[in-house]
Amino acid sequence: MRSLGPVLTVLVAILAIWYVGAVLMNARWAEDQAQRAHKTLTTSELVIQTMEQKRPVLPAPHQVAVALWQGVFAVSPTSKRSLVYHGWVTLSATLLGFVFGTAAGVLLAVGMVYNRAMDMSVMPWAIASQTIPIVAIAPMIIVVLYSIGITGLIPKAIISAYLSFFPVVVGMVKGLRSPDAMQIDLLKTYNAGGVQTFWKLRMPSSMPYFFTSLKVAAAAALVGTIVGELPTGAVAGLGARLLSGSYYGQTIQIWAVLVVAAVLAAGLVMVIGGVQSVTLKRMGMER
């Protein structure tokens, strides 16, 4: 219960700031409408009107909550109007891209730790790849894959993997190199080979770094999937809902989609955190 106090305090503060921002940003439209009707709004009337606009600049929290209820609970999960349906489309590509990115990141990290030439050549390119804006490279990836007949889930998963592999590379390289010289020398006195040193020392030592990097990679994978849905003309997925909302000025829909995306990202991080806790406890690294 004590831990809920700070969380609720922050939540109340965010909601209060959000409501104030909604009033300030939506007031201009309400005042313009009143002037056209030759009316003068009182403060209470102004506040009420800023909370009831169909296309507000900044939707009020209760408007977003209503949109979430209508998109999640008021329609069938298989309906094209359901945020659950669109969330699953995005999540499926995210999970596939996350697996691709994680596998690529681990393999690259192992290669860089055990091969100096690979370390000197691959790491600079890995860093440079993250300086390219994903909104610029995503259309190119989609066009190239489309030209060879690859469409659907795979292009979005590749874009997702492109963003998610880098945190895994950095985390695993740091983790695999975390054992100090004394620990490595101790294994050598036991006549342990390179493979045994890897599985008995380097890999277990890298687990805390690995799971931390996975949490970052999961969030990045979700961002990559949503960005990958924007230039494809997709009709399903959170990116498609964002795009349609921007076309028709449906700011409430946009904010509802953003909340769903945030919940998905938080859910992925929580799942990874649960797996981390169980794994590290079994390895004796946590109590």
Secondary structure as GFF3:
##gff-version 3
##sequence-region A 1 287
A	DSSP	alpha_helix	4	36	.	.	.	ID=ss1
A	DSSP	alpha_helix	43	50	.	.	.	ID=ss2
A	DSSP	alpha_helix	61	72	.	.	.	ID=ss3
A	DSSP	alpha_helix	83	114	.	.	.	ID=ss4
A	DSSP	alpha_helix	116	129	.	.	.	ID=ss5
A	DSSP	alpha_helix	134	147	.	.	.	ID=ss6
A	DSSP	alpha_helix	153	176	.	.	.	ID=ss7
A	DSSP	alpha_helix	181	189	.	.	.	ID=ss8
A	DSSP	alpha_helix	194	197	.	.	.	ID=ss9
A	DSSP	pi_helix	198	202	.	.	.	ID=ss10
A	DSSP	alpha_helix	203	229	.	.	.	ID=ss11
A	DSSP	alpha_helix	238	247	.	.	.	ID=ss12
A	DSSP	alpha_helix	251	282	.	.	.	ID=ss13
###
